[in-house]
Amino acid sequence: MVTPNEIFVKIKSKAGGKYYLLKDYSKFVSKYQTRIYKGGFTLNKTIKLDFAQEYFSEGVVCFYKNPNLLQAKDKRLYEFIKKVVDE
């Protein structure tokens, strides 16, 4: 089993909070999109998705700034945002 320390880097923010970033973020639109906030892991080391708050927000930013990048990196997120925006 892979541990969070093998795939995440622990960061201490200037404001004193702690969060984690993926070491390899090549499949995401930005490094910031991989941010998992403190408390974001369960006891068996899986990610609690409600602590991955920047995943969606960075997707929305990319949808407006560079939709082709979002569509190439995360087609499902692109299609979800497009559906919401088009309603």
C-alpha positions, 0 to 999 in steps of 0.5 A: 500500500502506498502511503501519503508521504510517498506521493504527497509533499507536506507544506506549511502555509505562511498563515500557519496552516498545513496542507499536502500537494501531490509530488507529480501533478502532471495529470492536473491543470495546476499544482494548486489543484492537487492541494489536500488540506490537513485532516484530508486522510482517513485512518486507512490513508485514503483521501477524504474528497471533501478536503480536496477543495481546490480540485473543482475551483481550479477546474472552473478557473481553467474552464474559463482561462484555458478550456482546451487544457482542462478538456485534455487533462480532465474531460469528465470535469470539463464536461461537468462544468460545461453542463452546469454553465450551459444550464 
